[in-house]
């Protein structure tokens, strides 16, 4: 199973006495591969690129191979820690994605997901069968795997889930790393909703509803415009900027009027725009209904 990408980690998926050798790949495209344009910092006078150097206050600039890691146990006093010493501290079990439980896809609220995902692929032919077995069991059981893995010197919480014909590992934040919703209750007071306004909002929502949403239908318009600007400047062309062709947003102070105007606009534009294809996305999240019940009980 060949792939152009380089794996970022190798280990095992471990559940009970079953081990699945896997290698992990970042699910995020590397900088530049997705069409991203990066602007460099330059000296305004001579246009030379600004450099960031690693400097020792005693010996000046140092090379990367001259840098070690250390822990400050007292002011300006350090104990040097070698990466090999840290590796020896790791147990064999820490080199595995340890599955603790198989949970429902909506068991963990979306806010706990860090946004970082890796694809897990089977490592060698012996892994094919247990890999396929785990994948099929998750799909048919409508479950995802909650697991722990030690990476970058930290125990990470992850969810392993089926995504098309492979497994994806999404990283979670610990509960203590996420601000409680209760901290913001005072900022969002309970307000009575006008039934007519609610009906109009539901009608507007229905007119903009999309069941076959495709994220791939959206492109980075800003990057496209920036590319044209760069091309024009390279050719020495004069850059002419005019006022936006888009009409300014209507200033409506009455909520019902705003909703009615929105409905008329939706009718004229034909409703929601993004309808082609389908998006395979994580379904892990607590529904609004569940959140509402929790608030009522509280």
Buried (B, 14 or more C-beta within 10 A) or exposed (E): EEEEEEBEBEBBBBBEEEBBBBBBBBEEEEEEEEEEEEEEEEEEEEEEEEEEEEEEEEEEEEEEEEEEEEEEEEEEEEEEEEEEEEEEEEEEEBBBBBBEEBBEBBBBBEEBBBEBBBBBBBBEEEBBEBBEEBBEBBEEEEBBBBBBBBBEEEEBBBBBBBBEEBBBBBBBBEEEEBEEEEEEEEEEEEEEEEEEEEEBBEBBEEBBEEEEBEEEEEEEEEEEEBEEBEEEEEEEEEEEEEEEEEEEEEEEEEEEEBBBEBBEEBEEEEEBEBEEEEEEEBEBBBEEEEEEEEEEEE
